[in-house]
Amino acid sequence: MGQCQSLDRILLIIVGFGVVFKLLIDLGHKIEDGLVELDEKLAMAIRSVVEKIPGLGESEPINPIQMAIGQLIANMSQQTQQPQMKVIQRDEKGLFTSEDS
C-alpha cells in the first residue's frame, strides 16, 4: 500500500508538470500572437501619422542657382588656409620662454 501511494504521488507530480508545461506553451503562443497583432497595429499607426504630415515626400527639385551657390561656398571654405601652429618652448621651471631669448 505504501508503494502504491508513492507511485500515485509521482504520477500526480508528472501530470502536474505536464499541465504546467502545456499552459506555458499556450501562454507563449498567446504572447507571440499578441506581439504580431501589436506590431501590425503599430505599423498602421505610424503609416497613418506619416501620411498626415504635410509636404513629406513632396519636395521641390533643387534650384540650380542654389546648388551653384552651395558649391561656391564649399569651394571657398576649402581654399581658406589653416593658421600655422607654433610650438612654444618651456624652461626648467615649466614656464613658457619668450622668442627673444
N, C-alpha and C positions, 0 to 999 in steps of 0.2 A: 504494500500500500504506500510506503514511503517513496519507492522509486516511481510510482505512477504519478504522485503529486509533483515530484521534481521534474519529470518529463512534461507534465502539463504546464508547469511554470515556464520551462524552457521554450515550449511550443508557443505559449502565450507571449513571451518576450519576442520571439522571432516574428510572430504575426504582428505584434505591435510595431517592431522596426519596419516591417513591410508596409504597414499602413502609413507610418510617418514618412517613409521614403516615397510612397505614391503621392502623398499630399504635397511633399516638397517638389516633386516633378511637376504636378499640376500647377502649383503656385509659380514655378519658374516659367511655365508656358503662358500663364496669365500675365505675368510681368512682361515677358517678351512681346506678347500681343499688344499690351498697353503701350509699350515703348514704340512699337511700329506705328500705332494709331497716333500717338503724341507727335512723332516725327512728321507724319503726313499733315497733321493739323498745323504744326509749326511752320512747315514749308508753305502751306497755303496762306497762312497769316503773313509771312514775310513777303510772298509774292504780291499779296493784296496791298501791303504798305508800299512796296517799291513801285507798283503800278500807279499809285495815287500821288507819288512825288512829281510835281510839275517840272518839266524840262529834262528829266533824266532820260538819257538816250537820244534826245532830240537836239543835240548841239549843232551849232552852225559850223561850216567848214572854216579853217583858219584863213584869215585875211593875209594875202601875200605880202602886203606892206608891213603888217605887224610881224610877220615871220622874218622879213629882211631886217627890220629894226632890232629884233631879238638876236639875230646872228651878228649884227654890227656891234651890239653891246657885249656879246660873248667874246668876239674878237678883240675888242678894246680891253676887256678885263684880262685877256691872256697876254696882251702886249705890255702891260704895265710891269715894271721891274720891281722885284722884291728888294727891300733895303738889305745891304750887306751887313752881316753880323760881325761884331768886333769882340774879341776876347780881351778882357782887361785883367792884367796880372795882379796877384796879391803878394804882399810881403810876408815875412816870417810870422807876423802877428795876425795875419788873416785879413789885413786892411787892404783896400784897393790902392794901387800905386798910380801916380799921375803919369801922363805920357811924357812929361818933361824930363823925368829922371831916368 
